[in-house]
Amino acid sequence: MALIWLLLCLLPAHAEPPARARVDVGVLGTAVPGTGGDLDVLLGGRLEQGLSRTGAPLEATLLLRGRTRIDVLGAPGPAATRVTQVGLRLVRQRVTVWLGRHPVAGEGWRLVDGVQVGAQVARGVSLGGWAGLLPDPWSTAPSWDRLGAGPTLAYRSPRFRASVLGEVAASLAGPRPGLAPGSPGIDRVAARARLWGRPLTNLDLAARVDIQARPGGAPSIADAGVDALWRFAPAWDLRAGWSVYSARVFLATRERDASLRTFAARRDPALPPPGGATDALDSVHHHAWTVRVRRRPRAAPDPLGAELRLRYRHHPVAADRLAQAMLRVGAYGLAERADVEGQAAFVLSDGRPRLEGGPRLFLDPDPQGVLSLEFAVLGLADLSGAADPAHAAVTESYVQVRPTPWLAVSVGYELEVARQGAPAHIGLAHAGWLRATVARR
């Protein structure tokens, strides 16, 4: 990972033709008085560098993408390293070849260390296939005993897109540390399909399904869903969707459910959390329904915006169900420098009802976009009536400075004051991060 990060830093400065590159350096510190704290560092980035001269019959491009998180105080050393792309893209007329590590078919969670081929066989239609070793999709650690292969088919037009991916994964079951040798066999057979269409200029429809079958079991849905977006008025739209997914196969729950607080959304790009889902098909499924009505702010003198979002996630275990009703209203583009919004939500999770929300202020004092600021004060009230209610107040601050088009530096700070336990205990928690991004487009 260190070599990849070094290449990301050095290649853009000397490569011809110019590279598209981004390098991130992040530092996150947390402190809880009386308990201790932690400090983590992130190095990451991506690179897209052409290797052939302009107009060459064979276009070659080097592609790199990865990150590593280093724990400084806890257990020193890398805590979460993800390398999702290292390889070449070769294009000659209507044929494209990917060599090395790339996402299968360019999307989704599957990765392959091998070769992918795609050819345009008709207008808007491409046909191809892939084969290679299958790294773990979450840790991205290479695997030497899991092989995968399958076909790909895609169609694209201005108002319709469709893709189908097939997969057969086999395990060589050879000797591995701590495991006894086994016999080779099929690990899983899977198929994924995605559809998107715009039958009307104001209506978008999308659907997806990923079905997997493993030896000794019936085929099961790993992920599926439908979504519709209807722009029924110039400033209004309605979105509704349903999804069902295996509890662990794709994304952690926190990535599926929108958070009221944006601090995590700001922080995670600087230092994404370790861990996540595992590459295993869980027989327990979540079902989720979402409805959103939104009024988009328009140019002055109509700066008002609003959003009502209703969400319910079902699970056989009552404590794992989630219900959320959120209302957000705001005024945007005030004096071309400020956005003000407030939000409130009723949330039922972990078997406990609570209220969350508060005001948020966005400022762009510099007309050139050099400086951006964000401030929020939020409250969380436990309505469960439990003997140990958890109430909290949170303040968030975010500052970004962009002195040049290729450099951005941001600083964030969060203070949480929480009441927990019985008898009541008031605790403080501090979190701060610093992120520097160098990008060349």
KELO-794123 format. One line per 10 residues: number of its first residue (from 1); their letters; for each residue y, x, z of C-alpha. Coordinates in pm, whole numbers, plus 50000, padded with zeros to 5 digits. Example, Ala and Ser with C-alpha at 12.3 -4.5 7.8 and 13.67 -1.06 7.14 Angstrom:
BEGIN
1> AS> 49550/51230/50780 | 49894/51367/50714 .
end
This chain:
BEGIN
1> MALIWLLLCL> 50000/50000/50000 | 50239/50287/50076 | 50184/50425/49723 | 50261/50086/49570 | 50581/50059/49774 | 50685/50410/49665 | 50632/50317/49300 | 50838/50004/49351 | 51122/50220/49480 | 51105/50498/49221 .
11> LPAHAEPPAR> 51000/50345/48891 | 51297/50111/48837 | 51540/50400/48849 | 51376/50604/48574 | 51179/50359/48360 | 51261/50268/48000 | 51289/49991/47906 | 51453/49872/48232 | 51222/49728/48496 | 51240/49400/48682 .
21> ARVDVGVLGT> 51183/49499/49042 | 51238/49389/49401 | 51188/49586/49722 | 51204/49426/50068 | 51232/49599/50404 | 51220/49373/50708 | 51229/49422/51083 | 51148/49146/51333 | 51193/49175/51707 | 51105/48920/51974 .
31> AVPGTGGDLD> 51174/48930/52346 | 51077/48700/52634 | 51244/48801/52962 | 50987/48888/53225 | 50703/48896/52972 | 50788/49158/52715 | 50841/49161/52344 | 50722/49280/52010 | 50852/49467/51708 | 50719/49448/51353 .
41> VLLGGRLEQG> 50819/49607/51021 | 50751/49480/50671 | 50744/49673/50345 | 50693/49480/50027 | 50806/49413/49676 | 50714/49352/49316 | 50757/49529/48984 | 50740/49428/48620 | 50783/49737/48402 | 50742/49752/48027 .
51> LSRTGAPLEA> 50546/50057/47908 | 50577/50015/47531 | 50879/50051/47310 | 51065/49742/47193 | 50899/49586/46889 | 50567/49771/46931 | 50262/49581/46797 | 50101/49607/47142 | 50323/49518/47438 | 50208/49677/47764 .
61> TLLLRGRTRI> 50355/49584/48102 | 50279/49723/48447 | 50270/49454/48720 | 50272/49521/49094 | 50314/49285/49389 | 50230/49336/49757 | 50344/49368/50115 | 50230/49516/50444 | 50325/49425/50799 | 50322/49700/51059 .
71> DVLGAPGPAA> 50295/49626/51430 | 50506/49881/51617 | 50467/49787/51985 | 50150/49580/52023 | 49860/49745/51844 | 50041/50003/51627 | 49936/49997/51266 | 49919/49757/50973 | 49866/49400/51090 | 49865/49214/50760 .
81> TRVTQVGLRL> 49852/49379/50419 | 49841/49170/50102 | 49826/49320/49755 | 49810/49033/49509 | 49877/49213/49181 | 49810/49566/49055 | 49741/49607/48686 | 49844/49580/48323 | 49931/49295/48092 | 49865/49364/47723 .
91> VRQRVTVWLG> 49998/49133/47452 | 49917/49157/47082 | 50022/48864/46867 | 49845/48557/47013 | 49610/48742/47250 | 49695/48843/47607 | 49475/49062/47827 | 49518/49127/48199 | 49348/49435/48345 | 49325/49509/48717 .
101> RHPVAGEGWR> 49405/49269/49000 | 49578/48944/48906 | 49574/48579/49014 | 49313/48395/48810 | 49485/48208/48526 | 49819/48321/48673 | 49830/48063/48950 | 49656/47942/49262 | 49491/48135/49543 | 49205/48298/49349 .
111> LVDGVQVGAQ> 49234/48670/49279 | 49013/48885/49058 | 48975/49260/49022 | 48865/49273/48661 | 48971/49140/48324 | 49122/48816/48198 | 49171/48719/47835 | 49373/48435/47686 | 49427/48351/47321 | 49646/48087/47159 .
121> VARGVSLGGW> 49404/47901/46934 | 49635/47618/46827 | 49988/47502/46885 | 50029/47479/47261 | 49657/47541/47325 | 49520/47860/47482 | 49156/47941/47553 | 49022/48230/47756 | 48805/48356/48035 | 48792/48593/48328 .
131> AGLLPDPWST> 48538/48811/48510 | 48538/49068/48788 | 48509/49135/49159 | 48653/48875/49398 | 48872/49014/49680 | 48930/48808/49990 | 49214/48573/49886 | 49395/48593/50221 | 49361/48952/50338 | 49324/49066/49971 .
141> APSWDRLGAG> 49076/49328/50094 | 48859/49439/49800 | 48501/49319/49785 | 48217/49515/49630 | 47947/49250/49645 | 48116/48930/49524 | 48138/48872/49150 | 48311/48587/48969 | 48359/48464/48616 | 48459/48153/48430 .
151> PTLAYRSPRF> 48647/47994/48140 | 49012/47885/48120 | 49175/47624/47900 | 49542/47527/47894 | 49775/47306/47693 | 50154/47304/47707 | 50417/47091/47537 | 50772/46996/47637 | 50652/46678/47810 | 50293/46752/47908 .
161> RASVLGEVAA> 50097/47039/48064 | 49730/47062/48150 | 49497/47341/48262 | 49129/47369/48351 | 48968/47662/48530 | 48596/47716/48585 | 48440/47952/48836 | 48094/48082/48917 | 48091/48319/49213 | 47785/48526/49305 .
171> SLAGPRPGLA> 47712/48748/49600 | 47512/49067/49558 | 47452/49053/49936 | 47416/49429/49951 | 47446/49643/50265 | 47775/49596/50447 | 47897/49729/50783 | 47738/49528/51059 | 47539/49304/50823 | 47182/49325/50706 .
181> PGSPGIDRVA> 47109/49339/50333 | 47031/49012/50165 | 46922/48895/49825 | 47162/48823/49538 | 47251/48462/49474 | 47514/48210/49370 | 47790/48180/49625 | 47975/47882/49476 | 48051/47694/49158 | 48397/47545/49124 .
191> ARARLWGRPL> 48634/47376/48881 | 49006/47320/48907 | 49225/47097/48691 | 49602/47048/48692 | 49808/46792/48501 | 50181/46737/48467 | 50359/46490/48246 | 50698/46333/48183 | 50625/45998/48016 | 50988/45893/48070 .
201> TNLDLAARVD> 51297/46107/48096 | 51342/46001/48459 | 50977/46010/48568 | 50754/46311/48646 | 50384/46272/48728 | 50151/46546/48854 | 49789/46565/48968 | 49549/46836/49075 | 49188/46862/49187 | 48973/47157/49297 .
211> IQARPGGAPS> 48602/47084/49345 | 48353/47332/49486 | 47977/47328/49525 | 47775/47571/49736 | 47400/47622/49760 | 47237/47369/49983 | 47530/47129/49983 | 47684/46858/49774 | 48003/46920/49573 | 48315/46870/49782 .
221> IADAGVDALW> 48687/46857/49725 | 48870/47168/49836 | 49210/47036/49731 | 49337/46734/49538 | 49652/46530/49511 | 49886/46318/49305 | 50266/46323/49306 | 50538/46118/49136 | 50913/46178/49112 | 51132/45891/48990 .
231> RFAPAWDLRA> 51505/45950/48930 | 51602/45584/48943 | 51981/45637/48952 | 52221/45922/48864 | 52232/46051/49222 | 51910/45905/49363 | 51541/45991/49338 | 51218/45877/49497 | 50918/46104/49548 | 50577/45987/49670 .
241> GWSVYSARVF> 50248/46171/49696 | 49901/46182/49843 | 49682/46484/49903 | 49344/46563/50051 | 49239/46916/50133 | 48981/47113/50321 | 49110/47205/50663 | 49101/47580/50599 | 49038/47649/50237 | 49393/47683/50108 .
251> LATRERDASL> 49693/47686/50338 | 49755/47682/50708 | 49887/47354/50844 | 50229/47499/50915 | 50267/47568/50541 | 50168/47213/50451 | 50409/47034/50683 | 50782/47082/50632 | 50956/47220/50939 | 51277/47078/51077 .
261> RTFAARRDPA> 51405/47424/51157 | 51493/47659/50876 | 51482/47975/51087 | 51114/48020/51012 | 51181/47963/50644 | 51452/48228/50653 | 51242/48468/50860 | 50908/48445/50682 | 51029/48604/50356 | 51154/48894/50566 .
271> LPPPGGATDA> 50835/48917/50768 | 50562/48666/50680 | 50329/48583/50969 | 49985/48744/50976 | 49664/48549/50950 | 49619/48227/50759 | 49332/48036/50612 | 48989/48172/50537 | 48791/48163/50216 | 48552/47895/50341 .
281> LDSVHHHAWT> 48508/47533/50247 | 48550/47328/50562 | 48369/46995/50557 | 48653/46830/50751 | 48937/46709/50531 | 49299/46624/50592 | 49462/46335/50410 | 49840/46335/50382 | 50088/46080/50249 | 50454/46158/50187 .
291> VRVRRRPRAA> 50744/45939/50075 | 51095/46072/50025 | 51414/45895/49919 | 51705/46126/49845 | 52066/46098/49743 | 52183/46418/49580 | 52546/46523/49635 | 52757/46520/49322 | 53081/46692/49229 | 53395/46607/49427 .
301> PDPLGAELRL> 53505/46356/49534 | 53142/46252/49600 | 53000/46521/49830 | 52768/46300/50038 | 52396/46363/50040 | 52111/46202/50232 | 51736/46221/50260 | 51478/46002/50431 | 51129/46150/50453 | 50817/45979/50590 .
311> RYRHHPVAAD> 50495/46175/50630 | 50156/46104/50779 | 49859/46342/50795 | 49527/46194/50898 | 49240/46373/51065 | 48928/46241/51239 | 49046/46404/51561 | 49345/46211/51694 | 49513/46520/51840 | 49523/46676/51492 .
321> RLAQAMLRVG> 49705/46386/51331 | 50072/46413/51244 | 50335/46147/51179 | 50694/46228/51097 | 51004/46028/51011 | 51308/46240/50930 | 51663/46148/50829 | 51909/46407/50703 | 52271/46338/50602 | 52539/46580/50497 .
331> AYGLAERADV> 52860/46656/50316 | 52838/46941/50066 | 53087/47154/49881 | 53373/47082/50121 | 53673/47281/50001 | 53414/47459/49785 | 53325/47668/50089 | 53124/47465/50341 | 52825/47233/50378 | 52774/47027/50693 .
341> EGQAAFVLSD> 52458/46833/50767 | 52277/46673/51054 | 51919/46565/51089 | 51699/46380/51332 | 51326/46325/51332 | 51059/46146/51525 | 50741/46355/51528 | 50398/46271/51664 | 50174/46578/51681 | 49917/46719/51922 .
351> GRPRLEGGPR> 49901/46368/52064 | 50262/46388/52186 | 50571/46210/52051 | 50901/46397/52038 | 51249/46387/51891 | 51396/46683/51706 | 51722/46747/51531 | 52081/46858/51540 | 52376/46973/51328 | 52383/47261/51082 .
361> LFLDPDPQGV> 52676/47438/50915 | 52671/47649/50597 | 52973/47862/50506 | 53054/48064/50194 | 53396/48205/50284 | 53401/48451/49996 | 53448/48295/49649 | 53253/48587/49499 | 52945/48502/49706 | 52946/48830/49897 .
371> LSLEFAVLGL> 52916/48664/50240 | 52711/48361/50348 | 52672/48221/50699 | 52458/47954/50860 | 52465/47814/51215 | 52264/47542/51386 | 52215/47387/51729 | 51891/47192/51766 | 51723/46997/52040 | 51360/46905/52103 .
381> ADLSGAADPA> 51281/46624/52347 | 50926/46548/52464 | 50876/46170/52486 | 50516/46175/52603 | 50594/46105/52968 | 50356/46384/53066 | 50390/46566/53395 | 50466/46885/53207 | 50704/46776/52928 | 50823/47045/52689 .
391> HAAVTESYVQ> 51194/47018/52612 | 51389/47284/52429 | 51729/47373/52289 | 51758/47619/52004 | 52051/47799/51845 | 52013/47972/51510 | 52245/48212/51327 | 52205/48364/50984 | 52435/48601/50797 | 52383/48745/50449 .
401> VRPTPWLAVS> 52596/49009/50282 | 52559/49084/49911 | 52793/49379/49843 | 52649/49441/49495 | 52442/49228/49254 | 52134/49437/49335 | 52157/49461/49717 | 52139/49189/49983 | 52130/49245/50360 | 52064/48956/50597 .
411> VGYELEVARQ> 52053/48924/50976 | 51909/48634/51173 | 51899/48549/51543 | 51736/48266/51735 | 51768/48179/52103 | 51532/47921/52251 | 51570/47773/52597 | 51260/47573/52687 | 51131/47374/52982 | 50757/47403/53022 .
421> GAPAHIGLAH> 50498/47346/53288 | 50487/47157/53612 | 50675/47231/53825 | 50948/47287/53571 | 50994/47638/53439 | 51293/47730/53225 | 51215/48010/52985 | 51420/48208/52736 | 51295/48355/52410 | 51491/48575/52171 .
431> AGWLRATVAR> 51401/48652/51811 | 51599/48856/51564 | 51538/49007/51226 | 51703/49232/50972 | 51613/49222/50603 | 51731/49439/50316 | 51646/49347/49956 | 51700/49565/49653 | 51646/49378/49326 | 51679/49475/48965 .
441> R> 51648/49195/48711 .
end
